[in-house]
Amino acid sequence: MRAANDGLRFLLELSALVAVAIWGYDLTDGPLRWLLAVAAPLAVAVVWGRWLAPRSPRRLLDDPRRLALEVAVFGAAAAALVTSGHTWSGVVLAAAAAAHLALTFPLGQRGS
């Protein structure tokens, strides 16, 4: 079950990057849309890699701050989909993220 939840987490991470790329692209027109489609997921990847990635050498956040940042990242990704007109996808992403995060406690995956 732990491996399945880890796999779900990986899919959620990729989905968050795609979601903010879609949001960046849909936010404006012209060349700026391409810049935002690249910069938004890059910003999320930097935050994730710096403070949330399991193998990050600088992972200094412990729960509850780490959990709050994970909720913020997945919540922002879901909100990005909803504001881009992909409401159902945003709801599915939010529900999957909530299920994943809830499972991390009984599965003992919240350790540092």
C-alpha positions as a Python dict, from the first residue, in 0.01 Angstrom:
ca = {
    (1, 'M'): (0, 0, 0),
    (2, 'R'): (292, 233, 73),
    (3, 'A'): (429, 184, -279),
    (4, 'A'): (88, 266, -430),
    (5, 'N'): (66, 583, -223),
    (6, 'D'): (420, 678, -329),
    (7, 'G'): (316, 624, -691),
    (8, 'L'): (11, 841, -637),
    (9, 'R'): (232, 1112, -489),
    (10, 'F'): (456, 1106, -796),
    (11, 'L'): (153, 1138, -1026),
    (12, 'L'): (21, 1423, -811),
    (13, 'E'): (355, 1604, -834),
    (14, 'L'): (352, 1576, -1213),
    (15, 'S'): (-14, 1679, -1224),
    (16, 'A'): (62, 1989, -1018),
    (17, 'L'): (329, 2093, -1268),
    (18, 'V'): (94, 2037, -1562),
    (19, 'A'): (-187, 2223, -1385),
    (20, 'V'): (14, 2539, -1327),
    (21, 'A'): (153, 2521, -1682),
    (22, 'I'): (-204, 2516, -1814),
    (23, 'W'): (-293, 2804, -1586),
    (24, 'G'): (9, 3006, -1702),
    (25, 'Y'): (-77, 2944, -2065),
    (26, 'D'): (-445, 3033, -2021),
    (27, 'L'): (-377, 3343, -1812),
    (28, 'T'): (-281, 3572, -2097),
    (29, 'D'): (-224, 3594, -2473),
    (30, 'G'): (82, 3645, -2686),
    (31, 'P'): (439, 3552, -2604),
    (32, 'L'): (384, 3606, -2232),
    (33, 'R'): (161, 3298, -2221),
    (34, 'W'): (457, 3079, -2316),
    (35, 'L'): (675, 3241, -2055),
    (36, 'L'): (414, 3178, -1786),
    (37, 'A'): (355, 2823, -1909),
    (38, 'V'): (723, 2753, -1838),
    (39, 'A'): (786, 2981, -1538),
    (40, 'A'): (487, 2871, -1328),
    (41, 'P'): (576, 2499, -1319),
    (42, 'L'): (942, 2589, -1275),
    (43, 'A'): (853, 2789, -964),
    (44, 'V'): (649, 2497, -826),
    (45, 'A'): (936, 2257, -903),
    (46, 'V'): (1182, 2480, -717),
    (47, 'V'): (957, 2498, -411),
    (48, 'W'): (895, 2124, -420),
    (49, 'G'): (1259, 2036, -473),
    (50, 'R'): (1383, 2271, -204),
    (51, 'W'): (1141, 2204, 79),
    (52, 'L'): (934, 1894, 1),
    (53, 'A'): (1133, 1642, -199),
    (54, 'P'): (1221, 1338, 13),
    (55, 'R'): (1586, 1340, -94),
    (56, 'S'): (1640, 1714, -75),
    (57, 'P'): (1956, 1791, 124),
    (58, 'R'): (1788, 2112, 247),
    (59, 'R'): (1456, 1967, 351),
    (60, 'L'): (1419, 2157, 674),
    (61, 'L'): (1043, 2149, 715),
    (62, 'D'): (879, 1904, 950),
    (63, 'D'): (511, 1856, 1010),
    (64, 'P'): (289, 2052, 1043),
    (65, 'R'): (472, 2309, 825),
    (66, 'R'): (562, 2052, 559),
    (67, 'L'): (203, 1928, 547),
    (68, 'A'): (78, 2286, 516),
    (69, 'L'): (312, 2352, 223),
    (70, 'E'): (204, 2029, 51),
    (71, 'V'): (-161, 2128, 93),
    (72, 'A'): (-78, 2474, -44),
    (73, 'V'): (99, 2335, -352),
    (74, 'F'): (-170, 2079, -435),
    (75, 'G'): (-445, 2329, -351),
    (76, 'A'): (-290, 2593, -575),
    (77, 'A'): (-261, 2340, -856),
    (78, 'A'): (-627, 2240, -818),
    (79, 'A'): (-731, 2606, -805),
    (80, 'A'): (-522, 2674, -1116),
    (81, 'L'): (-718, 2411, -1306),
    (82, 'V'): (-1052, 2543, -1183),
    (83, 'T'): (-967, 2902, -1279),
    (84, 'S'): (-853, 2780, -1621),
    (85, 'G'): (-1194, 2627, -1683),
    (86, 'H'): (-1097, 2268, -1604),
    (87, 'T'): (-1323, 2238, -1301),
    (88, 'W'): (-1365, 1862, -1300),
    (89, 'S'): (-990, 1807, -1332),
    (90, 'G'): (-928, 2047, -1043),
    (91, 'V'): (-1178, 1863, -824),
    (92, 'V'): (-1021, 1526, -909),
    (93, 'L'): (-672, 1661, -835),
    (94, 'A'): (-784, 1803, -501),
    (95, 'A'): (-959, 1480, -402),
    (96, 'A'): (-662, 1264, -500),
    (97, 'A'): (-423, 1492, -309),
    (98, 'A'): (-645, 1482, -2),
    (99, 'A'): (-664, 1102, -19),
    (100, 'H'): (-288, 1074, -59),
    (101, 'L'): (-209, 1310, 228),
    (102, 'A'): (-463, 1140, 454),
    (103, 'L'): (-309, 799, 380),
    (104, 'T'): (43, 916, 468),
    (105, 'F'): (-46, 917, 839),
    (106, 'P'): (-168, 557, 885),
    (107, 'L'): (100, 431, 645),
    (108, 'G'): (376, 599, 845),
    (109, 'Q'): (497, 812, 555),
    (110, 'R'): (512, 1141, 743),
    (111, 'G'): (861, 1090, 883),
    (112, 'S'): (1134, 1337, 796),
}
